[in-house]
C-alpha cells in the first residue's frame, strides 16, 4: 500500500520528500487506528471475561445449593424409610 501511494504521489509530480512524508504520516495514522481498535477490543474482552467469571461464580453457588438439597432429600428419604419400616413394629407395641 505504501509503495502504491508513493508511486501515485510521484505520478502527480509530488517531490520525494513530501511523498515520503505523506506515506509516513499515513502509516502512523493506520498504526494509531489499529492500536486504538485493539485497545477497545481488549477492553470488551475484559468485560466479557468478567461476565463469564460472574456466571461461573453463580453456577458454583447453584451447584452447592443443589448438593445441599440432595443431602437434605437423602436424609428425609432415610427418615421416611425408617418410619415406614418402624410403623408396624410401633403399631404392635401400642396394642
C-alpha positions as CSV (number, residue, x, y, z in Angstrom):
1,X,0.0,0.0,0.0
2,X,2.8,2.4,0.9
3,X,4.6,1.8,-2.4
4,X,1.5,2.3,-4.4
5,X,0.7,5.5,-2.6
6,X,4.3,6.8,-3.1
7,X,4.1,5.9,-6.8
8,X,0.7,7.7,-7.1
9,X,2.1,10.8,-5.5
10,X,5.1,10.7,-7.7
11,X,2.9,10.4,-10.8
12,X,1.2,13.7,-9.9
13,X,4.6,15.4,-9.6
14,X,4.9,15.4,-5.8
15,X,8.5,15.6,-4.6
16,X,10.3,12.6,-3.0
17,X,10.4,14.2,0.5
18,X,6.8,15.2,0.5
19,X,5.7,11.9,-0.9
20,X,7.7,10.0,1.8
21,X,6.2,12.3,4.5
22,X,2.7,11.6,3.3
23,X,3.4,7.8,3.3
24,X,5.0,8.0,6.8
25,X,2.1,10.0,8.2
26,X,-0.5,7.6,6.7
27,X,1.4,4.7,8.2
28,X,1.4,6.4,11.6
29,X,-2.3,7.1,11.3
30,X,-3.1,3.5,10.4
31,X,-1.0,2.2,13.3
32,X,-2.8,4.6,15.7
33,X,-6.2,3.5,14.5
34,X,-5.3,-0.2,14.7
35,X,-3.8,0.2,18.2
36,X,-7.0,2.1,19.3
37,X,-9.2,-0.7,18.0
38,X,-7.0,-3.3,19.7
39,X,-7.3,-1.5,23.0
40,X,-11.1,-1.2,22.6
41,X,-11.4,-4.9,21.8
42,X,-9.2,-5.8,24.7
43,X,-11.5,-3.8,27.0
44,X,-14.5,-5.5,25.6
45,X,-12.9,-8.9,26.1
46,X,-12.1,-7.9,29.7
47,X,-15.8,-7.2,30.3
48,X,-16.8,-10.5,28.7
49,X,-14.2,-12.3,30.9
50,X,-15.7,-10.6,34.0
51,X,-19.2,-11.7,32.9
52,X,-18.0,-15.3,32.4
53,X,-16.3,-15.3,35.9
54,X,-19.5,-13.9,37.4
55,X,-21.6,-16.7,35.7
56,X,-19.1,-19.3,36.9
57,X,-19.5,-18.0,40.4
58,X,-23.3,-18.2,40.2
59,X,-23.0,-21.7,38.7
60,X,-20.8,-22.8,41.5
61,X,-23.3,-21.4,44.0
62,X,-26.1,-23.3,42.3
63,X,-24.1,-26.5,42.5
64,X,-23.5,-26.0,46.2
65,X,-27.2,-25.4,46.7
66,X,-28.1,-28.5,44.7
67,X,-25.7,-30.6,46.7
68,X,-27.2,-29.3,50.0
69,X,-30.7,-30.0,48.7
70,X,-29.6,-33.5,47.6
71,X,-28.2,-34.2,51.1
72,X,-31.5,-33.0,52.7
73,X,-33.6,-35.1,50.4
74,X,-31.4,-38.2,51.1
75,X,-31.8,-37.6,54.9
76,X,-35.6,-37.2,54.5
77,X,-35.8,-40.4,52.5
78,X,-33.9,-42.2,55.2
79,X,-36.2,-40.9,57.9
80,X,-39.3,-41.8,55.9
81,X,-37.9,-45.3,55.2
82,X,-37.3,-45.8,58.9
83,X,-40.8,-44.5,59.7
84,X,-42.3,-46.9,57.2
85,X,-40.2,-49.8,58.5
86,X,-40.8,-49.0,62.2
87,X,-44.6,-48.3,61.7
88,X,-45.8,-51.9,62.0
89,X,-43.4,-52.6,64.9
90,X,-44.7,-49.5,66.8
91,X,-48.3,-50.4,66.0
92,X,-47.8,-53.9,67.6
93,X,-46.2,-52.3,70.7
94,X,-49.1,-49.9,71.1
95,X,-51.7,-52.7,71.1
